[in-house]
């Protein structure tokens, strides 16, 4: 049967034999939303299986305030590709008496920042569609956004890597490692002049959607195929491939973030692969640990992602 993600509309082939009477949870490979699928009733196999979003019990996100209700001086935009982590951060911000808006990709973040003018933005460095550090650059070049406080969130947890002032990282005002969210954000928001109330919150442990663990697509059917509607074999992308592309984006964002001047010089010279290869060595080792060899042999995901970003920045 076919199940559709209620957030982004992506579709999955699901083995009905793996779905119990209470349904099963699936994590979308495209937007990372967790939703529940239930077996269709007899005679309804051709229709997408019913799906309902699963809210994390540990940190339910407060409803996003409408534009009429928001006060820009108390508004914080959270741009996090991880749905559950983003909800936990947004909920913590709300508990401190502030207002939050949660988005999951860079383009949506940039459009929302320009429209809502939040006092602070929390940007994951590896946002899809537009990197967090690219958004930071745009903000710092825009006079209308000069009062916006930018907090960059490192894509890979490695506190030893951060050795420079945040301002050296694409003009960011502050920098946090992912494991510091949401607790470490409270002090940062206070420092930028926001009135933060409530009790401090601790950083959450890795969250599950509820008492059970959400299944990745590969756990429901092997190999499960990720498809955009309409479903067609030519549009299929394996879940392993989607994970590889996501990890490549995270690793390359980390490489660029910590080697800003070197990367920009390589873009101008047109030789990013040669110049950045040594800096990608640690990332290649991580990639090899997490991605199956069969997927890695299909293409060089890290080199492809580095070239994609370099061409976006003007490399010919």
Secondary structure by P-SEA (a helix, b strand, c coil): cbbbcccccccccccccccccccbbbbbccccccbbbbbbcccccccccbbbbbccccccccccccccccccccbbbbbcccaaaaaaaaaaaaaacccccccccaaaaaaaaaaccccbbbbccccccccaaaaaaaaaaccccccbbbbbbbcccccccccccccccccccccccccccaaaaaaaaaaacccccccccccccccccccbbbbccccccccbbbbcccccccccccaaaaaaaaaaaaaaaaaaaacaaaaaaaaaaccccccccccaaaaaaaaaaccccccccccaaaaaaaaaaaaaaccc
